[in-house]
């Protein structure tokens, strides 16, 4: 049985190999501390859970939802106004999704024909590339380099490539490199998109996981951004609702329409009980968001400060739930180092090369375990390595 060519690049061999080694290490009696997954380990706030629990008793909620509830779209529009001072029309400029990855994964199908070009950050979250592979498009990789503050150098994109490009994916605060973008960069992005008629797809899943008083901005805050693009926002990280699968595409209504058409032919929308929980999250007390960020900040400090004391130096991220750590001690292979640390210390991190060629030389460490386990991970690494 022969599979379609479009699926050949969808599964990462590195992730599959790491899972096999993890099972081997666990079979040997070591409890692996998994700092690889990007899934929140904390529960939603009680008022969010209660809203869902109450909605489960409403039998009308078990019908096909078909589309986003107007109250949910209004709640998100109000949230965008409060948080970013961005005006969004809830009736036309919001599309409710089964998580932001749902929209990111289908966006290329709405716009990319076989052979069309999409501009993808490298390193980058794998769904951006996967979506283009599914649409049988061609990828032009935009390197994210430390000397450029991990921002793509738009001036370095060849003119003919820019003219052929249909979509550009961006993600700030970024996964995996854990940096944010500023207004000046977004202004350049808008100018680039208008010049070359490129649609911008901005993944904003981590805007509320920010530390030390830093407040990441929305791409849509920049004048003209809504003319050229859409932003994908998720309740997964902000409110610890990752398993609920609820997110949004926000922005230009004409850009959203084809994505909505694809969605209407693939699924019947988000379960209404989950939408009710989303309304409670967006409209309710936001102290839970601040507590969540404070918790991740404390985890960040334990991990980064602890590893720095061991001699493994890395920057402290201002945002996201990850640390993008340069390989210590002159090591060259992120894959070899990650597998070695898993086998010797029982600590699982993701090799940077899993996110693209430009990820070589780094590992991604997730702040996805409690403070005690993170300290235990630091202690284990310190017993095995001298940096």
ZIMO-V555336 format. One record per backbone hydrogen bond with DSSP energy under -0.5 kcal/mol. NH is the residue of the N-H (numbers start at 0). CO is the residue of the C=O. If there is no record, write none. Layout:
NH;CO  NH;CO
This chain:
2;0  6;3  7;4  9;6  11;9  12;10  15;11  16;12  17;13  18;14  19;15  20;16  21;17  22;18  23;19  24;20  25;21  26;22  27;23  28;25  29;24  31;29  32;345  33;31  34;32  34;347  47;44  48;44  49;45  50;46  51;47  52;48  53;49  54;50  55;51  56;52  56;53  57;54  58;56  60;57  61;58  62;59  65;267  66;64  71;68  72;68  73;69  74;70  75;71  76;72  77;73  78;74  79;75  80;76  81;77  82;78  83;79  84;79  84;80  85;79  87;85  89;87  91;88  92;88  94;248  96;246  98;96  101;98  102;98  103;99  104;100  105;101  105;102  106;102  107;103  109;105  109;106  110;106  110;107  111;107  112;110  114;135  115;112  116;163  117;137  118;166  119;117  119;139  121;141  122;354  123;354  124;174  127;124  128;124  129;125  130;126  131;127  132;128  133;129  134;130  135;132  136;131  137;115  139;117  140;138  141;119  142;140  143;121  144;142  147;144  148;145  149;144  150;147  153;151  155;152  156;153  157;155  161;157  162;158  163;159  164;160  165;116  166;116  167;198  168;118  169;200  171;202  172;178  173;178  177;173  185;181  186;182  187;183  188;184  189;185  190;186  191;187  192;188  193;189  194;190  195;191  196;192  197;192  198;165  199;227  200;167  201;199  201;229  202;169  202;200  203;201  203;231  206;203  208;205  209;207  210;317  213;210  215;206  220;217  221;218  224;221  226;223  227;223  227;224  228;224  229;199  230;249  231;201  232;230  232;247  234;245  238;234  240;234  240;235  241;235  243;240  244;240  244;241  246;96  247;232  248;94  249;230  250;92  251;228  255;251  256;252  257;253  258;254  259;255  260;256  261;257  262;258  263;259  264;260  264;261  265;261  265;262  266;262  271;60  273;270  274;270  275;271  276;272  277;273  278;274  279;275  280;276  281;277  282;278  283;279  287;284  288;285  289;285  290;286  291;287  292;288  293;289  294;290  295;291  296;292  297;293  298;294  299;295  300;296  301;297  302;298  303;299  304;300  305;301  306;302  307;303  308;304  309;305  310;307  311;306  312;310  316;314  319;205  319;208  322;364  324;322  324;362  325;323  326;360  330;327  333;331  336;332  337;333  338;334  339;335  340;336  341;337  342;338  343;339  344;340  345;340  345;341  346;340  347;32  348;346  349;363  350;348  351;361  353;350  354;351  355;352  358;355  359;356  361;358  362;324  363;349  364;322  364;362  365;34  365;363  366;320  367;365  373;369  374;370  375;371  376;372  377;373  378;374  379;375  380;376  381;377  382;378  383;379  384;380  386;309
